[in-house]
């Protein structure tokens, strides 16, 4: 009356795709461009830090708390931008490794 139905074991297909360096033409040039953009970002961060420090100094010496506060915020933002530019590759590699473990 009751028949046992045996199902075939379900085989999940495993996808194994990794990034490669020679998959597309122009990868070396793209790395050069990304490195140049990172350098420009770091240079602009230093420039923003200098300008923000000057604004902070003018605000503090002229008893203008609004200007001094803007200078402080500019210093923090420029330092944060420099940290992000410098750590961009490490952050991407970290999250890539985390994504590979999922």
N, C-alpha and C positions, 0 to 999 in steps of 0.2 A: 503494500500500500504506500508506505512512505519510502521514497527513494532518496538516497543521499546524493546530493548534488555536490560534486567536488569541483571547485573552481581552480583554474590554473593559477599558480602564484603570479601576482602582478609584479612585473619587472619595471621599475622606474628607470627611465632613460637618464643617464648622467651626462650633463653637458659640461665639457671641459674646454673652456675658451680662456686663453690668457692673452694679454697684450703683447705685441711683438714690435720690434724696432724697424723691421723692413716690410711692413704690411702696406704702407702707402708711400708714395714718393714725397719728398719734402719734409720728412720727419726731423732730419738734422737741422734744416733751416728753421723749422717751427720751434725747436728747442732753443736755438740761438735767439729767436725773436722773443720767446718767453723770458729768457735770461736777461735780455736787454730791457724788457718792460719791468722786470723785478728791480734791476739796477736803477731805472728812472724813478720807480716808486720809492726806493730808499733815498735817493737824492732829494726828491720832493719832500719826503718826511723830514729830512734834516733841515731843509729850507723852511718848512712850516714850523719846526721846533725853534729855529732862530727867530723867526718873525713873532711867534707867540711869546717867546721869552722877552723880546723887546716890548711888546704890547703889555705884558705883565709888569715889567719894570716901569714903563711910563704910567700905567694905572696906579701902581703902588706909590710912586713918587709924587704924583699929582693929586693924591687923595681921592681918586676916582675908583670906588670899589667895583662898579660895573665893568670898567675897562680891565681892571686887575683880574676879575673873575673870568672874563672872556679869554684873557691871556692864559690863565691856569687851565681852562678847558682846552684851549688850543695846544698847550704842551702835552696834556694827557692824550688827546686825539692823535697828535703826531707821533707820540711814542707808541700808541696802540697800532697805528698804521705801519710803523717800522717793524714791530713785532710780527704782524701778519705777513708783511712782505718777506721777512727773513725766515719765517717758519712755514711758509706756504707749502713747500715741497714735503716737509716732514709731516704736516697735518694731512695732506692728501694721501701720503703713503700710509699713515696710521689708519685713516678711515678705510683705505683700500684693504688693508690687512684685516680690519674688523669685518668688513663686508665679505671677505673670503671665508670667514669662519662661520657665517650664518648658514 
